[in-house]
Amino acid sequence: MTSVSRIDTVRLGQDGPEVGVQGFGAMGISEFYGETDEAAARDTLDAALEAGVTLIDTADIYGSGANEEFLAPLLAAHRDEVTLATKFAIERRADDPAYRAVRNDPAYIRKAAEDSLRRLGIETIDLYYMHRRDPAIPLAESVGAMAELVREGKVRYLGLSEVTGPELREAHAVHPITALQSEWSLFSRDVERSAVGAAAELGVTFVPYSPLGRGFLTGAFADASRDLSGGDFRRYQPRFTGENAERNAALLDPVRKIAAAHGATPAQIALAWVQQRASVHGLTVVPIPGTRKRSRLEENAAATRITLTAAELAELEPIAGLVAGDRYPDMRFTSVEREA
């Protein structure tokens, strides 16, 4: 096995576990990004632990539970090394692949947690997220149900995903929230409207998902409808096809220029930018890029050792404001829709 330097560690929230300053998003192993080589994916997870990438992130929706089942052997072999995060709230139906609903009611939360524990083969979920917010259910009810799982020893720490700053404060008043997970990258900065400031104020760790813009920031593809397979969900995201994709691809020029100056890849510059949000905004930041290749995992981890200059940060600053297209074809389930 290749020997790699271990990344630095940080504490999740105010009293959570120590984890690597970069985590691992496991979603793409099971679904959404085309076919997976299972052996290569398991080797990538081994590489993650070798590099000190110890926060492993999944959700019950990924592969309709298959992603959690895929991680079970890793947890059985390395339970003390892994901080396992999973999520509930997005309901699917086997008889309708397109069906999605958001459930935050207490009965659903309890069943979802028990199902995840069974699939993962563990007794306690380290970090349990509400994946999406249903405004029809009072936060106090949902977070109260999550807190009950903590009291029962089924969950250690609580997290939220895609919530606004006011929602984070409201939830934190019911039970301490350890982490907030939302999309945050050079292409997606809407969380800076209210969520980032609230997280910094409350001592909540920010966990950016899709820090590489679902691969677009790496230059791996230029137009999803042309370059990616039919089963890849990026083909249906507005940013990555047609005129939007053409406009957005032109925004990567400064990323490539800065990468060349550092002897790095565009992906590493994009990740370094996200990592440096910690010092810019005064909070702990643990991005969770995903990959199915050991070489990419090691490349991503190495980005934690890149520091961008003030001039480079200034050059990257305008990008997000110029991005064409929404993050999803349907933005109703994102925090953006609930910002004041």
C-alpha positions as CSV (number, residue, x, y, z in Angstrom):
1,M,0.0,0.0,0.0
2,T,1.1,3.6,-0.7
3,S,2.3,5.4,2.4
4,V,0.6,8.8,2.8
5,S,0.9,11.5,5.4
6,R,-2.0,11.7,7.8
7,I,-4.1,14.8,7.7
8,D,-4.6,17.0,10.8
9,T,-7.5,16.5,13.1
10,V,-10.2,18.8,14.5
11,R,-13.0,18.4,17.0
12,L,-16.6,18.1,15.8
13,G,-18.7,20.8,17.5
14,Q,-17.9,21.8,21.0
15,D,-17.6,18.4,22.6
16,G,-17.7,15.9,19.7
17,P,-15.1,13.4,18.6
18,E,-11.7,14.3,17.0
19,V,-11.8,13.6,13.3
20,G,-9.7,14.3,10.2
21,V,-10.0,17.8,8.9
22,Q,-11.4,16.3,5.7
23,G,-14.0,13.6,5.7
24,F,-15.3,11.1,3.1
25,G,-18.7,11.2,1.3
26,A,-19.7,7.7,0.5
27,M,-22.8,8.5,-1.6
28,G,-21.3,7.8,-5.0
29,I,-20.2,4.3,-4.1
30,S,-23.8,3.0,-4.3
31,E,-25.7,5.3,-6.6
32,F,-26.0,8.5,-8.6
33,Y,-22.6,8.6,-10.4
34,G,-22.7,5.5,-12.6
35,E,-21.3,2.1,-12.1
36,T,-19.0,1.3,-9.2
37,D,-16.1,-1.2,-8.9
38,E,-16.7,-2.6,-5.5
39,A,-13.1,-3.8,-4.9
40,A,-11.7,-0.4,-5.9
41,A,-14.2,1.4,-3.6
42,R,-13.2,-0.8,-0.6
43,D,-9.6,0.0,-1.4
44,T,-10.5,3.7,-1.4
45,L,-12.0,3.4,2.1
46,D,-8.8,1.7,3.3
47,A,-6.9,4.6,1.8
48,A,-9.1,7.0,3.7
49,L,-8.2,5.5,7.0
50,E,-4.6,5.4,6.1
51,A,-4.7,9.1,5.4
52,G,-6.5,10.0,8.6
53,V,-9.9,10.6,6.9
54,T,-12.0,9.2,9.7
55,L,-15.4,10.9,9.3
56,I,-17.3,8.6,6.9
57,D,-20.6,10.0,5.7
58,T,-23.6,8.1,4.4
59,A,-27.4,8.2,4.4
60,D,-30.3,5.8,4.3
61,I,-31.4,7.2,0.9
62,Y,-28.1,6.3,-0.8
63,G,-28.9,3.1,-2.7
64,S,-32.1,2.8,-0.6
65,G,-30.0,1.5,2.3
66,A,-27.3,-0.3,0.2
67,N,-24.7,2.3,1.0
68,E,-25.0,1.7,4.7
69,E,-24.8,-2.0,4.1
70,F,-21.7,-1.5,2.0
71,L,-20.0,0.3,5.0
72,A,-20.9,-2.4,7.5
73,P,-17.8,-4.5,7.0
74,L,-15.5,-1.5,7.3
75,L,-17.2,-0.6,10.6
76,A,-16.9,-4.2,11.8
77,A,-13.2,-4.1,11.2
78,H,-12.4,-0.5,12.2
79,R,-15.2,0.7,14.6
80,D,-12.8,2.6,16.9
81,E,-11.2,4.4,14.0
82,V,-14.3,5.6,12.2
83,T,-16.7,8.4,13.1
84,L,-19.8,7.2,11.2
85,A,-22.4,9.8,10.1
86,T,-25.7,8.9,8.5
87,K,-28.9,10.7,7.8
88,F,-32.7,10.3,7.7
89,A,-35.6,12.3,6.2
90,I,-35.8,11.6,2.5
91,E,-38.3,8.8,1.9
92,R,-38.2,6.6,-1.3
93,R,-40.5,3.9,-2.6
94,A,-39.4,0.7,-4.3
95,D,-42.3,0.8,-6.7
96,D,-41.6,4.4,-7.9
97,P,-37.9,5.2,-8.4
98,A,-38.6,8.9,-8.9
99,Y,-40.6,9.3,-5.7
100,R,-39.2,11.5,-3.0
101,A,-40.8,12.9,0.2
102,V,-39.4,14.5,3.3
103,R,-40.3,13.0,6.6
104,N,-39.4,14.7,10.0
105,D,-42.1,13.2,12.2
106,P,-40.9,11.5,15.4
107,A,-42.2,8.0,14.5
108,Y,-40.4,8.1,11.2
109,I,-37.2,9.3,12.8
110,R,-37.2,6.4,15.3
111,K,-37.8,3.8,12.7
112,A,-35.2,5.3,10.3
113,A,-32.6,5.2,13.1
114,E,-33.3,1.6,14.0
115,D,-33.2,0.6,10.3
116,S,-29.9,2.3,9.8
117,L,-28.4,0.7,12.9
118,R,-29.4,-2.7,11.6
119,R,-27.9,-2.1,8.1
120,L,-24.7,-0.7,9.5
121,G,-24.3,-3.5,12.0
122,I,-23.6,-1.1,14.9
123,E,-25.1,-0.2,18.2
124,T,-24.7,3.5,18.1
125,I,-24.7,6.1,15.3
126,D,-21.9,8.6,15.9
127,L,-23.5,11.5,14.1
128,Y,-27.1,11.5,13.1
129,Y,-28.3,14.1,10.6
130,M,-31.8,15.3,9.6
131,H,-31.1,15.2,5.9
132,R,-33.8,17.7,4.9
133,R,-36.2,19.9,6.7
134,D,-40.0,19.6,6.5
135,P,-41.3,23.0,7.6
136,A,-44.7,21.4,8.4
137,I,-43.2,19.6,11.4
138,P,-42.0,21.9,14.3
139,L,-38.3,21.6,14.7
140,A,-38.8,21.1,18.5
141,E,-40.7,17.8,17.7
142,S,-38.1,16.5,15.3
143,V,-35.0,17.5,17.3
144,G,-36.7,16.3,20.4
145,A,-37.2,12.9,18.8
146,M,-33.5,12.9,17.8
147,A,-32.5,13.9,21.3
148,E,-34.4,10.9,22.7
149,L,-32.3,8.6,20.6
150,V,-29.2,10.2,22.2
151,R,-30.6,9.5,25.7
152,E,-31.2,5.9,24.7
153,G,-27.6,5.5,23.5
154,K,-28.6,4.9,19.9
155,V,-27.0,8.1,18.7
156,R,-24.1,10.1,20.1
157,Y,-24.3,13.5,18.4
158,L,-26.9,15.3,16.3
159,G,-26.6,17.1,13.0
160,L,-28.8,19.0,10.5
161,S,-28.5,19.4,6.8
162,E,-29.7,22.3,4.5
163,V,-31.1,24.5,7.3
164,T,-31.0,28.3,7.6
165,G,-29.2,30.1,10.4
166,P,-32.4,30.8,12.3
167,E,-33.4,27.1,12.0
168,L,-30.0,26.1,13.3
169,R,-30.4,28.4,16.4
170,E,-33.9,27.1,17.0
171,A,-32.8,23.4,16.9
172,H,-29.7,24.1,19.0
173,A,-31.9,25.5,21.8
174,V,-33.7,22.1,22.0
175,H,-30.5,20.0,21.9
176,P,-26.9,20.8,21.1
177,I,-26.2,20.4,17.4
178,T,-22.7,19.2,16.6
179,A,-22.6,19.6,12.8
180,L,-24.3,21.3,10.0
181,Q,-24.0,19.7,6.5
182,S,-24.9,21.7,3.4
183,E,-23.5,22.3,0.0
184,W,-20.6,24.8,0.0
185,S,-18.0,25.2,-2.7
186,L,-16.6,27.7,-5.1
187,F,-19.8,27.3,-7.1
188,S,-22.3,27.2,-4.2
189,R,-22.1,29.9,-1.4
190,D,-25.7,30.5,-0.4
191,V,-25.0,29.1,3.0
192,E,-23.0,32.2,3.8
193,R,-26.3,34.2,3.9
194,S,-27.2,33.0,7.5
195,A,-26.1,29.4,8.2
196,V,-22.4,29.9,8.3
197,G,-22.6,32.8,10.8
198,A,-25.0,30.9,13.0
199,A,-22.7,27.9,13.0
200,A,-19.7,30.0,14.0
201,E,-21.7,31.7,16.7
202,L,-22.9,28.4,18.2
203,G,-19.7,26.4,17.8
204,V,-21.2,24.0,15.3
205,T,-18.9,22.4,12.8
206,F,-19.7,23.0,9.1
207,V,-19.5,19.9,6.9
208,P,-19.6,21.0,3.2
209,Y,-21.0,18.4,0.9
210,S,-20.2,18.5,-2.9
211,P,-17.1,20.7,-2.2
212,L,-15.9,19.8,-5.7
213,G,-19.2,20.9,-7.4
214,R,-20.1,17.2,-8.0
215,G,-16.9,16.9,-10.0
216,F,-17.4,19.9,-12.3
217,L,-14.7,21.9,-10.5
218,T,-12.2,19.2,-11.2
219,G,-12.7,19.5,-15.0
220,A,-13.7,15.8,-15.1
221,F,-16.6,16.7,-17.4
222,A,-17.7,19.8,-19.3
223,D,-21.3,18.9,-20.2
224,A,-23.1,16.2,-18.2
225,S,-25.6,15.3,-20.9
226,R,-22.7,14.7,-23.3
227,D,-19.9,13.4,-21.1
228,L,-21.6,11.2,-18.5
229,S,-23.5,7.9,-18.6
230,G,-27.3,7.7,-18.7
231,G,-27.5,6.7,-15.0
232,D,-25.6,9.7,-13.7
233,F,-28.0,12.1,-12.0
234,R,-25.7,15.1,-12.8
235,R,-27.3,14.9,-16.3
236,Y,-30.4,16.4,-14.7
237,Q,-28.8,19.2,-12.7
238,P,-29.2,22.6,-14.4
239,R,-25.7,23.8,-13.9
240,F,-24.1,21.0,-15.8
241,T,-25.8,20.9,-19.2
242,G,-26.2,23.0,-22.2
243,E,-25.6,26.8,-22.1
244,N,-25.2,26.8,-18.3
245,A,-22.4,24.2,-18.5
246,E,-20.7,26.2,-21.2
247,R,-20.8,29.4,-19.2
248,N,-19.8,27.6,-16.0
249,A,-16.8,25.9,-17.6
250,A,-15.3,29.3,-18.5
251,L,-15.3,30.1,-14.8
252,L,-12.7,27.5,-14.1
253,D,-9.9,29.4,-15.7
254,P,-8.6,31.0,-12.5
255,V,-8.8,27.7,-10.7
256,R,-6.6,26.1,-13.3
257,K,-4.2,29.1,-13.2
258,I,-3.8,28.9,-9.4
259,A,-3.4,25.1,-9.5
260,A,-0.5,25.5,-12.0
261,A,1.2,28.0,-9.6
262,H,0.9,25.5,-6.7
263,G,1.9,22.4,-8.8
264,A,-1.6,21.1,-7.8
265,T,-4.8,20.0,-9.5
266,P,-7.9,22.1,-9.9
267,A,-9.6,19.7,-7.4
268,Q,-7.0,20.5,-4.8
269,I,-7.4,24.2,-5.2
270,A,-11.2,23.9,-4.9
271,L,-10.8,21.9,-1.7
272,A,-8.2,24.2,-0.3
273,W,-10.6,27.1,-0.8
274,V,-13.3,25.2,1.2
275,Q,-10.8,24.3,3.9
276,Q,-9.8,27.9,4.3
277,R,-13.4,29.0,4.9
278,A,-12.5,27.9,8.5
279,S,-10.2,30.8,9.0
280,V,-12.2,33.2,6.9
281,H,-15.4,32.7,8.9
282,G,-14.0,31.6,12.3
283,L,-15.5,28.1,12.5
284,T,-14.4,24.4,12.1
285,V,-14.9,23.1,8.5
286,V,-14.7,19.4,7.5
287,P,-15.6,19.0,3.8
288,I,-16.6,15.5,2.7
289,P,-15.5,15.0,-1.0
290,G,-16.4,11.6,-2.4
291,T,-14.4,9.4,-4.8
292,R,-14.2,5.7,-5.7
293,K,-10.5,5.8,-6.5
294,R,-7.5,5.5,-4.1
295,S,-5.5,8.0,-6.2
296,R,-8.2,10.6,-5.9
297,L,-8.6,10.1,-2.2
298,E,-4.9,10.7,-1.6
299,E,-5.0,13.7,-3.9
300,N,-8.0,15.2,-2.0
301,A,-6.3,14.6,1.4
302,A,-3.2,16.3,0.2
303,A,-5.3,19.5,-0.5
304,T,-5.5,20.0,3.3
305,R,-1.8,21.1,3.2
306,I,-2.3,23.8,0.5
307,T,-2.7,27.4,1.7
308,L,-4.0,29.9,-0.8
309,T,-2.7,33.5,-0.7
310,A,-4.9,36.5,-0.1
311,A,-4.5,37.4,-3.8
312,E,-5.5,34.0,-4.9
313,L,-8.6,34.0,-2.7
314,A,-9.5,37.4,-4.1
315,E,-9.2,36.0,-7.6
316,L,-11.6,33.1,-6.8
317,E,-14.1,35.3,-4.9
318,P,-16.3,36.3,-7.8
319,I,-16.9,32.8,-9.2
320,A,-20.0,31.8,-7.2
321,G,-21.8,34.9,-8.2
322,L,-21.4,34.1,-11.9
323,V,-22.6,30.5,-11.8
324,A,-25.5,29.8,-14.2
325,G,-28.2,27.4,-13.0
326,D,-29.6,26.1,-9.7
327,R,-28.0,23.4,-7.7
328,Y,-31.0,21.1,-8.2
329,P,-33.9,21.0,-10.8
330,D,-36.2,21.3,-7.7
331,M,-34.9,23.6,-5.0
332,R,-37.9,23.2,-2.6
333,F,-36.0,21.0,-0.2
334,T,-33.0,23.3,0.2
335,S,-32.3,26.0,2.8
336,V,-32.3,28.6,0.0
337,E,-36.1,28.4,-0.3
338,R,-36.5,29.3,3.4
339,E,-34.1,32.2,3.7
340,A,-35.7,35.4,4.7
